[in-house]
């Protein structure tokens, strides 16, 4: 699976902004077939950061969301600014 097919778009909400600022996490809507390792590799490749962990969930609408914790040497805020979500 191509990295651009794994991550569909970043999610922007009050909760995701709080996670960016307090937990160094980014939230993405991802392909329903993507595994956690696919998501981690895609984020590392596309945004040139180190991924500490990935948690996923499927919401009631059928969208799969990935909560990606960025490594301590990187800032989720910087990535969010580059993506235009902050």
N, C-alpha and C positions, 0 to 999 in steps of 0.2 A: 504494500500500500504506500502510495506517494505521501510525503510529509504534508503537502498542501491538501490532500484528501482527508487526512486524519483530523486536523484542526479546522473546524468550519468557521468559527468567529469567536472573539473574546466576549465575555458576558459583562455587561455594565449594570450594576444595581447598587443599592445602598450597602447590602451585605458584602458584595464583592469589593467595593471600595474599602470597607472596614477590614476585610481580609488582606488586602494589599498593604494597608498602612500598619496593621497590628501583627499579622502573622507571616508576612512576606510570601503570600500566596496569590496566584493568578487563577481566574476561573474562565474556562473555555467551554463552548458547546462543541462536542466532537462527534465524529462518525460513530454510529451505534455499534459497528463491528470492530472498532479500534480497541486494542488491549491496553493495559496500563503501560507496558513496556513500549508499545507503539507510540503512545502519547508522550512518554518521557523522551524518547529518541527524537520525535518531531519537535518538541519544545527546545531541546538542546541544540538541534540543528538549525532551526529557523531563527531563534533569538540569541544564540551563542551564550547560553548560560548553563549552569550545572543544576540538575534537578535532584532534590533530596527525596521527595516522595510524591506519589500521585494517588488521589482518592477519586472514585467515580460514583455516580448515581444516575439513575434514569428517573426523570420526573413524570408526573401524571400525563403530560403531553406527549411523552415518548421521546423526548430529547435527552441525550446523554451528556451530562456535565462532568467536567474534570476539574478537580481542585489540585493545582500543581504548586507544591512548596519549592521555592527557589533556594539554592544554596546560600550559605551565610556570606559568601564573598560577593554576592550580587544583590541588586535591589529590585524588587518587584515594581516599585514606584517608577524607576527609570524605564523599565520595559513598558509599563502602562502609558507613560508619557510618549514614548516612541510610537505606540499603537494608536495614540490619540484618544484614549479612554479616560485619561485624567487631565 
